[in-house]
Amino acid sequence: MKKQVEINKVVSDLETLFKIGEDIDYKSMRKGRKFLINKQQFERFEVIGMLQEYFADKFIEGGYLLVDSITFVFTSFEILEGKPINHNQP
């Protein structure tokens, strides 16, 4: 059974997982709940894999993760409050 994790704990855990602020050569960063992971540090497929592994046994209490579209330099994702909008529902 998956366990609930508070948004702030998820942000803190992911900051540690992606070494935000530890390795200034790669310039990965966090702005609020939005993460910008420099592709010189981790390729997009690595970021997705690390997120899948992290969330394998947990979910965000009162929120969700949104992976943004591809950019040349960064893989970006954001922790959002609420529930995702399902555009397929009438």
BATORVO-58175 format. One line per 10 residues: number of its first residue (from 1); for each residue x, y, z of C-alpha. Coordinates in pm, whole numbers, plus 50000, padded with zeros to 5 digits. Layout:
% BATORVO-58175
NUM) X,Y,Z ~ ...
This chain:
% BATORVO-58175
1) 50000,50000,50000 ~ 50130,50344,49909 ~ 50184,50597,50184 ~ 50081,50962,50179 ~ 50358,51219,50190 ~ 50302,51589,50252 ~ 50388,51829,49970 ~ 50670,52001,50163 ~ 50831,51665,50244 ~ 50814,51562,49876
11) 50978,51890,49773 ~ 51253,51841,50030 ~ 51309,51477,49930 ~ 51329,51563,49559 ~ 51566,51850,49629 ~ 51798,51598,49796 ~ 51744,51331,49529 ~ 51840,51567,49247 ~ 52122,51732,49448 ~ 51977,52082,49412
21) 52232,52334,49539 ~ 52499,52069,49602 ~ 52661,52060,49261 ~ 52679,52416,49132 ~ 52856,52309,48812 ~ 52529,52170,48671 ~ 52305,52456,48780 ~ 51995,52243,48842 ~ 51758,52448,49052 ~ 51426,52477,49227
31) 51193,52777,49211 ~ 50919,52725,49465 ~ 50781,52381,49379 ~ 50914,52383,49023 ~ 51232,52187,48956 ~ 51466,52252,48663 ~ 51709,51963,48623 ~ 52002,52041,48395 ~ 52047,51773,48129 ~ 52424,51777,48185
41) 52347,51636,48531 ~ 52061,51397,48450 ~ 51907,51316,48110 ~ 51527,51330,48083 ~ 51491,50950,48093 ~ 51698,50944,48414 ~ 51480,51211,48576 ~ 51163,51020,48483 ~ 51312,50695,48616 ~ 51417,50857,48943
51) 51068,51007,48988 ~ 50904,50670,48913 ~ 51126,50500,49168 ~ 51060,50769,49431 ~ 50682,50751,49383 ~ 50667,50369,49358 ~ 50556,50340,49721 ~ 50414,50686,49795 ~ 50185,50959,49668 ~ 50152,51331,49731
61) 49892,51417,49991 ~ 49671,51688,49840 ~ 49874,51725,49525 ~ 50031,51574,49217 ~ 50340,51591,49000 ~ 50337,51749,48654 ~ 50630,51687,48419 ~ 50662,51979,48178 ~ 50740,51969,47809 ~ 51094,51916,47687
71) 51339,52204,47675 ~ 51690,52213,47533 ~ 51871,52260,47866 ~ 51636,52141,48142 ~ 51394,51867,48232 ~ 51133,52044,48441 ~ 50859,51924,48669 ~ 50638,52079,48931 ~ 50453,51972,49244 ~ 50099,52115,49230
81) 49820,52126,49487 ~ 49480,51973,49421 ~ 49391,51712,49161 ~ 49483,51711,48794 ~ 49213,51820,48552 ~ 49073,51534,48343 ~ 48990,51687,48007 ~ 48828,51362,47889 ~ 48537,51380,48134 ~ 48213,51541,48015
